[in-house]
Amino acid sequence: MFETIAIVGATGAVGGIIRKLLQEREFPYKNIRFLASKRSAGTTIEFAGKSYTVEEMTPEAFQGIDLAIGSTPDPVAKEFVPWAKAAGCIVVDESGFWRMDPTVPLVIPEVNPEAAFTHQGLIASPNCSTTQMVQSLKPLHDAGRVRRVIVSTYQATSGAGVGGQRELVDASRAALDGADFTPETFSHSIAFNLIPQIGSHKHAGYTSEEMKMVFETRKILGDESIQVCPTCVRVPVSNCHSESILVETERKITVEEARELFAATPGLKVIDDVASGKYPMPKDCDGDDDTYIGRIREDLSCENGLAFWCVSDNLRKGAATNAVQIAELLVRNGAAV
Ligand SMILES: NC(=O)c1ccc[n+]([C@@H]2O[C@H](COP(=O)([O-])OP(=O)(O)OC[C@H]3O[C@@H](n4cnc5c(N)ncnc54)[C@H](OP(=O)(O)O)[C@@H]3O)[C@@H](O)[C@H]2O)c1
């Protein structure tokens, strides 16, 4: 096991779930520390029946830490990862900053666990909207080679952290009260609205969130020829991202075969009975570590096309669960000190 572990960004939306998961999954450690910004330093966190003081993240803070799970904004991860590595600490990072660095493995434990063992002190966890999509593409890719994906996301406000979670409530309350509201986390009011932009403009009219889905999918599946056309939309749902996915494969995969492939894949669950009104919905997947698939049907417009609906808890499998699973991989394979 790792003797001393730390959560960097322990006070955030993802950090809070990592704390829960380490307890739920009985992650082994001797000492645990909680790091965040100057704003939260000195506050206390209750963990496994004990009270801990949140420490300010400084270069010196990493001394003596063997494993850090980081869930901070990108610029913070850019700064702290070299500090942690210099102190001999292995980092599992949730941020987007290091994911596409060719020396950094980008890992979903059910998809490419072997990549984790090529690490040079840092392993990245993918973007939440990428993780659930790639989990569902993996069995189809293995069986029939994915050529092209058209995906539209319906992303919950928790994807933007504690600020996003709070703003859905505040904006909705203001809208119901007929009061003025100035959005801070989102670029427009999210109350009773959809915002078809997540991240900044990145490439040819696509946003940074959309381009993450393109590049990260290819890196995780190890296939640069996969074509992905994403549209990412913020929706007034508190937690759990949903995705409408259309996949074109080299070999035709029937609905029946797809249902069997999904059902046999660890981490995926199928709920698919439209006649009885049964399909995955965000409210039912909240707090769950699995990724759910439903509405599986043949594409009516192209021969080898398969359409389906995919829902996952972005704070859990989309972030915290995936990172903790990566850390567990390291422990199981004796990579820990
Ligand atoms: N939310 C999701 O669904 C999701 C999914 C996948 C990946 N991620 C990624 O995970 C990361 C964290 O996301 P989140 O949603 O948890 O955000 P969040 O709720 O805003 O939390 C951010 C955390 O980072 C800390 N932090 C901010 N500035 C810092 C600084 N200068 N020094 C040290 N700590 C600092 C915050 O501490 P304070 O309390 O002191 O401000 C807080 O603990 C982001 O990179 C995000 O892109 C998020």
The ligand as a Gaussian input file, in Angstrom:
#p B3LYP/6-31G(d) Opt

LIG

0 1
 N      -17.057000      17.915000     -11.834000
 C      -16.904000      16.908000     -12.687000
 O      -17.874000      16.235000     -13.081000
 C      -15.544000      16.536000     -13.185000
 C      -15.387000      15.376000     -13.938000
 C      -14.116000      15.018000     -14.426000
 C      -13.047000      15.831000     -14.159000
 N      -13.229000      16.980000     -13.432000
 C      -12.067000      17.810000     -13.185000
 O      -11.733000      17.709000     -11.802000
 C      -11.160000      18.954000     -11.360000
 C      -11.929000      19.440000     -10.132000
 O      -13.274000      19.641000     -10.499000
 P      -14.431000      19.946000      -9.428000
 O      -15.677000      19.810000     -10.228000
 O      -14.258000      19.157000      -8.203000
 O      -14.144000      21.493000      -9.131000
 P      -14.472000      22.344000      -7.799000
 O      -15.684000      21.829000      -7.139000
 O      -14.445000      23.749000      -8.241000
 O      -13.218000      22.058000      -6.833000
 C      -11.924000      22.558000      -7.110000
 C      -10.960000      22.143000      -6.013000
 O       -9.659000      22.651000      -6.345000
 C       -9.183000      23.432000      -5.256000
 N       -8.377000      24.567000      -5.723000
 C       -8.767000      25.611000      -6.497000
 N       -7.738000      26.475000      -6.665000
 C       -6.690000      25.969000      -5.965000
 C       -5.368000      26.407000      -5.713000
 N       -4.892000      27.553000      -6.220000
 N       -4.561000      25.649000      -4.927000
 C       -5.025000      24.490000      -4.385000
 N       -6.287000      24.014000      -4.569000
 C       -7.102000      24.750000      -5.357000
 C      -10.436000      23.942000      -4.563000
 O      -10.087000      24.312000      -3.237000
 P      -10.812000      25.541000      -2.463000
 O      -11.967000      24.939000      -1.734000
 O       -9.733000      25.987000      -1.514000
 O      -11.183000      26.566000      -3.452000
 C      -11.324000      22.712000      -4.634000
 O      -10.957000      21.791000      -3.632000
 C      -11.211000      19.903000     -12.561000
 O       -9.986000      19.865000     -13.263000
 C      -12.302000      19.291000     -13.427000
 O      -12.144000      19.622000     -14.793000
 C      -14.435000      17.340000     -12.929000

